[in-house]
Amino acid sequence: MTDRKFIRPALLALALSGCAGTGTDGYPSLAIRDVERVEGSFEPAPLQQLDVPPVEVDLSGGLDARLAALVAQAREAHATFAAAQPVAEKLVGSAAGADIGSDSWAAAQVALADLDSARSIAAIALGELDIIHAAASIQAEDAAAIDVARGQVIDLISEEDSVLERLRSRVR
């Protein structure tokens, strides 16, 4: 048997001989080519004015009437939320520590879903207020009244979110 320590160097020398070159220019140069040289000067592209189409917003009855209607919708949803909250508190209290899938847990989940439904109606009003705000911003109109209405609805939704978070943490 041939000793392995003599075979390895011979195979390595044979493999490395394929890397040896003949000294001719068979490969392209890595120097900068003529087309890569900077010549002349470039002019920046002219800026184009964007034509922003108007955002269609239903303002039947005027902006103030629409804002008042959306805030009223959010307040009504909040009242529905507040009316359902005591029942949900009671059901969540009885489901605290219950197994997932038990009757008390399922009843608490249904009560939380009812609260979510009331919250989603307020969120729809907030979404419409956001659309009106975006339209006013795009058209560079005064959005102060819209911001006030959005702030009122956001406060209501934030209150609902904190209640939902507190209740959900008790039934997990």
Secondary structure, 3 states (H helix, E strand, C coil): CCCHHHHHHHHHHHHHHCCCCCCCCCCCCCCCCHHHCCCCCCCCCCCCCCCCCCCCCCCCCCHHHHHHHHHHHHHHHHHHHHHHHHHHHHHHHHHCCCCCCCHHHHHHHHHHHHHHHHHHHHHHHHHHHHHHHHHHHHCCCCCHHHHHHHHHHHHHHHHHHHHHHHHHHHCC
